[in-house]
Amino acid sequence: MQIHQLLDACLFAAAFCLAYLLRTDSLVAEILRLGPASPFSDYAWLYVILIPAAPLLLEANGFYNRPLLGPRRETIRPLLKGCLFTTVGLILVIYFFRLSLARWVIVWFGFISFFLVLLKEEVLRVVYQSKLTQAQLRRRFILVGTADGIARMRAELQSQPAEAVDIVAVLNLDENPAEHLVGLLHEHAANGVIISAQHAYFEQVEAVIRACEVEGVEAWLVMDFFAARISRLSFDDFRGRPVMVFRSTPEASWQGVVKQIIDFVGAAVLLVVLSPVFAIAALVIKLTSPGPALFRQQRCGLNGQPFTMYKFRTMVTDAEQRKQELAVFNEMSGPVFKMTKDPRVIPFGRFLRRFSIDEFPQLYNVLHGEMSLVGPRPLPVAEVKCFDDLAHRRRLSVKPGLTCLWQIMGRNKVVDFKEWVRLDLEYIDNWSLWLDFKILLRTIPAVFAGVGAK
């Protein structure tokens, strides 16, 4: 994979250079009536950011986690996303450093980088499909395990004939001891061993692995001993010991790092840009209703850790005390309280709620690392304690956010708490930077239109 990443980084660098040469070409400049451009040396330092960032963004979008000869759509889709994110990232760098790079260079860079990497993939596809390459890539394996495990692995391998794997022999641990493996390795000159056995065969599996160590042959152990329904299995190292990790939340990756950077930079920029709105809203609240401009409440953050969430106050100061008397008017099933035309809401508060302006102070929570721009909405600590289904707590497995699927797919029109949780878990199980990007884009028109707000 590292070779592919290095090659792709070089292709992105070449795309940037070609885009600049195309912009400065006299014929192109004459046709498009373009003025003179700054020398390339003024922008060459962008390679320091572009070369490492491009393959990382491709990796974050799953470009390198696909079969070599899989369907073309599995190549085009993550490549398109990776090129889009790289181009957007380049635009942000140019904006923050106030560079005067021509817009045509950025546009052409996005298209050229996409077609260069796609051309590389097509060339590799032709090379991999050639008879000579297929003969060199194919590897001979011995299947070791129980009858059920061997049958299951055979079926999976047969369903993916493009994979360069030949099964030259099998060793059924129900019928033969692990010691028989050595003879099979010598007889078939196998390149590796695939082991699929249940936990009751751990001693024999250990013997198989030791035999492979002595012979210098790879041993692939299929980790399907435990039937986890939701968790995804990954591997890590703990004090020098290999560990199996069962994770039902997004795995720590470059996407997660990029998400944190976007959260911090986005919150900082929005706090500066929206500072006049903050001042006006706070002033109007103070003039039209007695009490503080900000409302503070303990909400459940990552894994239920309480934190103080900030909002512009939209209700009377004794709203929490009056909540019990309004409980009969609750329109949301479950522990959450929602009510249309809530009498506790102050007049200006209705305007703030309609356009979600009351949520703007939570940008401070994002900047502080307690929230994210996108994630399940944080619930009050008291409401989380009332969960009647412990499975609902999995929505606490990621940082809460300013916006989420629930807000763009109905917002407050959702009256069933189970549906709310379902949307949150759908977000967690399918999380990617691309999903965050789509949610943010759909949030903007939803907020300005005041769709579904109460």
C-alpha positions as CSV (number, residue, x, y, z in Angstrom):
1,M,0.0,0.0,0.0
2,Q,2.9,2.4,0.8
3,I,4.1,2.1,-2.9
4,H,0.6,3.0,-4.1
5,Q,0.5,5.9,-1.8
6,L,3.9,7.2,-2.9
7,L,2.9,6.8,-6.5
8,D,-0.4,8.6,-6.0
9,A,1.4,11.5,-4.1
10,C,3.7,11.9,-7.1
11,L,0.6,11.9,-9.5
12,F,-1.1,14.7,-7.4
13,A,2.2,16.7,-7.5
14,A,2.3,16.2,-11.2
15,A,-1.3,17.3,-11.5
16,F,-0.6,20.5,-9.7
17,C,2.4,21.2,-11.9
18,L,0.4,20.4,-15.1
19,A,-2.5,22.6,-14.0
20,Y,-0.2,25.5,-13.5
21,L,1.5,24.9,-16.9
22,L,-1.9,24.8,-18.5
23,R,-2.9,28.1,-16.9
24,T,0.3,29.8,-18.1
25,D,0.2,28.4,-21.6
26,S,-0.1,31.4,-24.0
27,L,-2.7,29.7,-26.3
28,V,-4.9,28.8,-23.3
29,A,-4.5,32.2,-21.8
30,E,-5.5,33.8,-25.2
31,I,-8.5,31.6,-25.6
32,L,-9.8,32.1,-22.1
33,R,-8.6,35.8,-22.1
34,L,-6.6,35.3,-18.9
35,G,-4.0,37.7,-17.5
36,P,-0.5,36.9,-16.5
37,A,0.1,34.5,-13.6
38,S,2.6,34.6,-10.7
39,P,5.7,32.4,-11.0
40,F,5.4,28.8,-10.0
41,S,8.2,29.3,-7.4
42,D,5.7,31.3,-5.3
43,Y,3.5,28.2,-4.8
44,A,6.1,25.3,-4.9
45,W,6.0,25.2,-1.1
46,L,2.4,23.9,-1.3
47,Y,3.9,20.5,-2.2
48,V,4.9,20.2,1.5
49,I,1.2,20.0,2.3
50,L,-0.1,18.5,-0.8
51,I,2.1,15.4,-1.2
52,P,1.4,13.9,2.3
53,A,-2.2,15.1,2.4
54,A,-3.4,13.6,-0.9
55,P,-2.8,9.9,-0.2
56,L,-4.0,10.3,3.4
57,L,-7.3,11.7,2.2
58,L,-7.5,8.8,-0.3
59,E,-6.9,6.4,2.5
60,A,-9.5,8.1,4.6
61,N,-12.1,7.5,1.9
62,G,-11.3,3.8,1.6
63,F,-9.4,4.0,-1.7
64,Y,-6.7,1.5,-0.6
65,N,-9.2,-0.9,1.1
66,R,-10.6,-2.5,-2.0
67,P,-9.8,-5.6,-4.1
68,L,-7.2,-5.1,-6.8
69,L,-9.5,-6.3,-9.5
70,G,-12.8,-5.2,-8.0
71,P,-15.7,-3.3,-9.8
72,R,-14.6,0.0,-11.2
73,R,-17.2,1.8,-9.1
74,E,-15.3,0.8,-6.0
75,T,-12.3,2.7,-7.5
76,I,-14.1,5.7,-8.9
77,R,-16.2,6.6,-5.9
78,P,-13.5,6.9,-3.2
79,L,-11.1,8.4,-5.8
80,L,-13.7,11.1,-6.6
81,K,-14.2,11.9,-2.9
82,G,-10.5,12.0,-2.2
83,C,-9.8,14.4,-5.1
84,L,-12.7,16.6,-4.0
85,F,-11.4,16.8,-0.4
86,T,-7.9,17.4,-1.6
87,T,-9.1,20.2,-3.8
88,V,-11.2,21.7,-1.0
89,G,-8.2,21.5,1.3
90,L,-6.1,23.3,-1.2
91,I,-8.7,26.0,-1.4
92,L,-8.7,26.4,2.4
93,V,-4.9,26.6,2.5
94,I,-4.9,29.3,-0.2
95,Y,-7.6,31.2,1.6
96,F,-5.9,31.1,5.0
97,F,-2.5,32.1,3.6
98,R,-4.1,34.7,1.3
99,L,-2.4,33.4,-1.8
100,S,-3.3,34.8,-5.3
101,L,-3.3,31.4,-7.0
102,A,-5.4,31.5,-10.1
103,R,-8.8,29.8,-9.8
104,W,-8.3,27.9,-13.0
105,V,-5.2,26.1,-11.5
106,I,-7.4,24.8,-8.7
107,V,-10.2,23.6,-11.0
108,W,-7.8,21.9,-13.4
109,F,-5.8,20.4,-10.6
110,G,-8.9,18.6,-9.3
111,F,-9.8,17.1,-12.7
112,I,-6.2,16.3,-13.7
113,S,-5.4,14.5,-10.4
114,F,-8.6,12.4,-10.7
115,F,-7.8,11.3,-14.3
116,L,-4.1,10.7,-13.6
117,V,-4.8,8.4,-10.7
118,L,-7.7,6.7,-12.5
119,L,-5.4,6.1,-15.5
120,K,-2.8,4.6,-13.2
121,E,-5.5,2.2,-11.8
122,E,-6.6,1.2,-15.3
123,V,-2.9,0.5,-16.3
124,L,-2.5,-1.6,-13.1
125,R,-5.7,-3.4,-13.9
126,V,-4.4,-4.4,-17.3
127,V,-1.1,-5.5,-15.8
128,Y,-2.7,-7.5,-13.1
129,Q,-5.1,-9.3,-15.5
130,S,-2.2,-10.4,-17.8
131,K,-1.4,-14.1,-17.7
132,L,2.3,-13.4,-16.8
133,T,1.4,-11.3,-13.8
134,Q,-1.4,-13.7,-12.7
135,A,1.1,-16.6,-12.7
136,Q,3.6,-14.6,-10.6
137,L,1.0,-13.2,-8.1
138,R,-0.9,-16.5,-7.5
139,R,0.0,-18.0,-4.1
140,R,-0.5,-21.6,-2.9
141,F,-2.2,-22.0,0.5
142,I,-3.2,-24.9,2.7
143,L,-6.5,-24.7,4.6
144,V,-6.4,-25.8,8.2
145,G,-9.4,-26.1,10.5
146,T,-12.6,-27.9,11.3
147,A,-14.8,-29.3,8.5
148,D,-17.2,-26.3,8.9
149,G,-14.4,-23.8,8.9
150,I,-12.8,-25.3,5.8
151,A,-16.1,-25.4,3.9
152,R,-16.9,-21.8,4.8
153,M,-13.5,-20.5,3.7
154,R,-13.7,-22.5,0.4
155,A,-17.1,-20.9,-0.3
156,E,-15.7,-17.4,0.4
157,L,-12.7,-17.9,-1.8
158,Q,-14.8,-19.3,-4.6
159,S,-17.1,-16.3,-4.4
160,Q,-14.0,-14.0,-5.2
161,P,-12.2,-15.8,-8.0
162,A,-10.2,-12.6,-8.8
163,E,-8.1,-13.1,-5.6
164,A,-4.7,-14.7,-6.4
165,V,-5.1,-17.6,-4.0
166,D,-4.8,-21.3,-4.9
167,I,-5.9,-23.9,-2.2
168,V,-3.5,-26.8,-2.8
169,A,-4.4,-29.0,0.2
170,V,-6.6,-29.1,3.4
171,L,-5.9,-30.3,6.9
172,N,-9.1,-31.3,8.9
173,L,-8.2,-31.0,12.6
174,D,-11.2,-33.3,13.4
175,E,-9.5,-36.1,11.5
176,N,-5.7,-35.4,11.6
177,P,-3.4,-33.8,14.2
178,A,-1.5,-30.6,13.5
179,E,1.7,-32.5,13.0
180,H,0.5,-33.7,9.6
181,L,0.8,-30.1,8.3
182,V,4.6,-30.3,7.9
183,G,4.3,-33.1,5.4
184,L,1.7,-31.1,3.4
185,L,3.9,-28.1,3.4
186,H,6.8,-30.1,1.9
187,E,4.7,-32.0,-0.6
188,H,2.9,-28.9,-2.0
189,A,5.6,-26.2,-1.5
190,A,2.9,-24.0,0.0
191,N,3.4,-20.2,0.4
192,G,1.1,-19.9,3.4
193,V,-1.5,-21.5,5.7
194,I,-5.1,-20.2,6.3
195,I,-6.4,-21.4,9.7
196,S,-10.1,-21.4,10.5
197,A,-10.9,-23.1,13.8
198,Q,-13.1,-22.6,16.9
199,H,-11.7,-21.8,20.3
200,A,-11.8,-25.4,21.4
201,Y,-8.9,-26.1,19.0
202,F,-6.6,-23.4,20.3
203,E,-3.8,-25.9,21.3
204,Q,-3.8,-27.4,17.8
205,V,-3.9,-23.9,16.2
206,E,-0.8,-23.0,18.3
207,A,1.0,-26.1,17.0
208,V,0.1,-25.1,13.4
209,I,1.5,-21.6,13.9
210,R,4.7,-23.0,15.4
211,A,5.1,-25.3,12.5
212,C,4.7,-22.4,10.1
213,E,7.3,-20.4,12.1
214,V,9.8,-23.3,11.7
215,E,9.1,-23.6,8.0
216,G,9.2,-19.9,7.3
217,V,5.7,-19.9,5.9
218,E,3.0,-17.3,6.6
219,A,0.1,-18.3,8.8
220,W,-3.2,-16.4,8.5
221,L,-5.5,-17.0,11.4
222,V,-9.2,-16.2,10.7
223,M,-10.5,-14.5,13.8
224,D,-14.1,-15.6,13.9
225,F,-14.1,-17.3,17.3
226,F,-16.6,-14.9,18.8
227,A,-19.9,-14.0,17.1
228,A,-20.1,-10.2,17.7
229,R,-23.3,-8.8,16.2
230,I,-22.3,-5.1,15.9
231,S,-18.6,-4.7,16.7
232,R,-16.0,-4.7,14.0
233,L,-12.8,-6.6,14.7
234,S,-9.4,-4.9,14.5
235,F,-6.0,-5.6,15.9
236,D,-3.6,-3.6,18.0
237,D,-0.6,-3.9,20.2
238,F,-0.7,-3.6,24.0
239,R,2.7,-3.5,25.7
240,G,4.2,-5.7,23.0
241,R,1.3,-8.2,23.0
242,P,-1.2,-8.5,20.1
243,V,-4.8,-7.9,21.1
244,M,-8.1,-8.2,19.3
245,V,-10.2,-5.1,19.5
246,F,-14.0,-5.3,19.2
247,R,-15.2,-1.8,18.3
248,S,-18.8,-0.7,17.5
249,T,-17.7,2.9,16.9
250,P,-15.6,4.6,14.2
251,E,-12.0,3.4,14.4
252,A,-9.2,5.8,15.2
253,S,-7.9,6.9,11.8
254,W,-6.7,9.8,9.7
255,Q,-10.4,10.7,9.1
256,G,-10.8,11.1,12.8
257,V,-7.8,13.4,13.0
258,V,-9.1,15.5,10.0
259,K,-12.5,15.7,11.7
260,Q,-10.9,17.1,14.8
261,I,-9.0,19.7,12.8
262,I,-12.1,20.7,10.9
263,D,-14.0,21.0,14.2
264,F,-11.4,23.2,15.8
265,V,-10.7,25.4,12.7
266,G,-14.4,25.6,11.8
267,A,-15.5,26.5,15.3
268,A,-12.8,29.2,15.6
269,V,-13.7,30.8,12.2
270,L,-17.5,30.7,12.9
271,L,-17.0,32.2,16.4
272,V,-15.2,35.2,14.8
273,V,-17.5,35.5,11.9
274,L,-20.7,35.3,14.0
275,S,-19.5,37.5,16.8
276,P,-21.8,40.4,15.7
277,V,-24.7,37.9,15.9
278,F,-23.7,36.9,19.4
279,A,-23.6,40.5,20.6
280,I,-27.0,41.4,19.1
281,A,-28.7,38.2,20.3
282,A,-27.3,38.6,23.8
283,L,-28.4,42.3,23.9
284,V,-31.9,41.6,22.7
285,I,-32.3,38.8,25.3
286,K,-31.2,41.0,28.1
287,L,-33.5,43.8,27.0
288,T,-36.6,41.7,26.5
289,S,-36.4,39.2,29.3
290,P,-35.0,39.3,32.9
291,G,-32.1,36.9,33.5
292,P,-28.8,35.9,31.8
293,A,-28.3,35.8,28.1
294,L,-26.8,32.4,28.2
295,F,-28.3,29.1,29.4
296,R,-26.0,26.5,30.9
297,Q,-27.0,22.9,31.4
298,Q,-25.2,19.7,32.2
299,R,-25.3,17.4,29.1
300,C,-23.9,14.0,28.5
301,G,-20.8,14.0,26.2
302,L,-18.5,11.2,25.0
303,N,-19.4,7.9,26.8
304,G,-21.7,9.9,29.1
305,Q,-19.1,12.3,30.5
306,P,-21.0,15.3,31.8
307,F,-20.1,18.8,30.4
308,T,-21.6,22.2,30.6
309,M,-23.3,23.1,27.3
310,Y,-24.1,26.7,26.3
311,K,-27.1,28.1,24.5
312,F,-28.7,31.4,24.1
313,R,-31.5,31.5,26.7
314,T,-34.9,31.1,24.9
315,M,-37.0,30.4,28.0
316,V,-38.0,32.0,31.2
317,T,-35.5,31.6,34.0
318,D,-37.7,29.1,36.0
319,A,-38.3,26.9,33.0
320,E,-36.8,23.8,34.6
321,Q,-39.0,24.2,37.7
322,R,-42.1,24.4,35.4
323,K,-41.2,21.4,33.3
324,Q,-43.0,18.9,35.6
325,E,-46.4,20.6,35.3
326,L,-46.1,20.5,31.5
327,A,-45.1,16.8,31.4
328,V,-48.5,15.7,30.2
329,F,-48.0,17.8,27.0
330,N,-44.8,16.0,26.0
331,E,-44.9,15.1,22.3
332,M,-41.8,12.9,22.3
333,S,-41.9,9.3,23.4
334,G,-39.2,8.1,25.8
335,P,-37.2,10.2,28.2
336,V,-36.9,13.4,26.0
337,F,-39.3,16.4,26.5
338,K,-40.5,18.2,23.4
339,M,-43.5,20.5,23.2
340,T,-45.0,22.7,20.4
341,K,-45.8,26.2,21.5
342,D,-44.1,25.7,24.8
343,P,-45.4,28.5,27.1
344,R,-42.0,28.9,28.8
345,V,-40.4,30.2,25.6
346,I,-39.9,34.0,25.5
347,P,-41.0,35.9,22.4
348,F,-37.4,36.5,21.0
349,G,-36.6,32.9,21.9
350,R,-39.0,31.6,19.2
351,F,-37.1,33.5,16.6
352,L,-33.8,32.1,17.9
353,R,-35.1,28.6,17.9
354,R,-36.7,28.8,14.5
355,F,-33.3,29.5,12.9
356,S,-31.2,27.5,15.4
357,I,-29.4,30.7,16.5
358,D,-29.8,29.6,20.1
359,E,-27.3,26.8,19.4
360,F,-24.5,29.1,18.2
361,P,-22.8,29.3,21.6
362,Q,-22.1,25.6,21.4
363,L,-19.3,26.5,19.0
364,Y,-17.4,27.2,22.2
365,N,-18.0,23.6,23.3
366,V,-16.7,22.4,19.9
367,L,-13.6,24.6,20.3
368,H,-13.1,23.2,23.8
369,G,-13.3,19.6,22.4
370,E,-16.5,18.6,24.2
371,M,-18.6,18.6,21.0
372,S,-18.2,18.2,17.3
373,L,-19.7,20.1,14.4
374,V,-21.5,16.8,13.4
375,G,-22.7,14.2,15.8
376,P,-25.7,13.0,17.9
377,R,-27.3,15.9,19.7
378,P,-26.3,16.0,23.4
379,L,-29.1,15.1,25.9
380,P,-29.4,16.4,29.5
381,V,-27.9,14.1,32.1
382,A,-31.3,13.6,33.7
383,E,-32.8,12.4,30.5
384,V,-30.0,10.0,29.8
385,K,-30.5,8.4,33.3
386,C,-34.0,7.6,32.2
387,F,-33.1,5.5,29.2
388,D,-35.2,2.3,29.4
389,D,-33.0,0.5,26.8
390,L,-29.3,0.3,27.5
391,A,-28.7,-0.1,23.8
392,H,-29.6,3.6,23.4
393,R,-26.4,4.5,25.3
394,R,-24.4,3.6,22.2
395,R,-25.3,7.0,20.8
396,L,-23.0,8.3,23.5
397,S,-20.0,6.4,22.0
398,V,-19.0,9.4,19.9
399,K,-18.8,13.1,20.6
400,P,-22.1,15.0,20.5
401,G,-22.6,17.5,17.7
402,L,-24.2,20.7,16.6
403,T,-26.1,19.0,13.8
404,C,-26.9,15.4,13.0
405,L,-29.0,13.1,10.8
406,W,-32.0,13.7,13.1
407,Q,-32.0,17.4,12.4
408,I,-31.7,17.2,8.6
409,M,-34.2,14.3,8.3
410,G,-37.1,15.8,10.0
411,R,-35.6,17.7,12.9
412,N,-38.3,18.2,15.6
413,K,-40.9,16.4,13.4
414,V,-39.5,13.2,14.8
415,V,-41.7,12.3,17.8
416,D,-40.5,8.7,18.5
417,F,-37.3,8.6,20.5
418,K,-36.5,5.2,19.1
419,E,-36.5,6.7,15.6
420,W,-34.2,9.4,16.9
421,V,-31.8,6.9,18.3
422,R,-32.0,4.8,15.1
423,L,-30.8,7.8,13.1
424,D,-28.0,8.5,15.5
425,L,-26.8,4.8,15.4
426,E,-27.1,4.9,11.6
427,Y,-24.7,7.9,11.6
428,I,-22.3,6.1,13.9
429,D,-22.3,2.9,12.0
430,N,-21.8,4.6,8.6
431,W,-19.6,7.5,9.7
432,S,-17.1,9.0,7.2
433,L,-15.8,12.5,6.4
434,W,-18.0,12.4,3.4
435,L,-21.1,11.8,5.5
436,D,-20.2,14.7,7.8
437,F,-19.7,16.9,4.7
438,K,-23.2,16.0,3.3
439,I,-24.8,16.6,6.7
440,L,-23.2,20.0,7.0
441,L,-24.3,21.0,3.5
442,R,-27.9,19.9,4.2
443,T,-27.9,21.6,7.5
444,I,-27.4,25.1,6.0
445,P,-30.7,25.2,4.0
446,A,-32.6,23.5,6.8
447,V,-31.5,26.2,9.3
448,F,-32.2,29.2,7.0
449,A,-35.6,27.8,6.1
450,G,-36.4,27.0,9.7
451,V,-37.6,23.6,8.6
452,G,-39.2,21.6,11.4
453,A,-38.1,24.0,14.2
454,K,-40.2,24.5,17.2
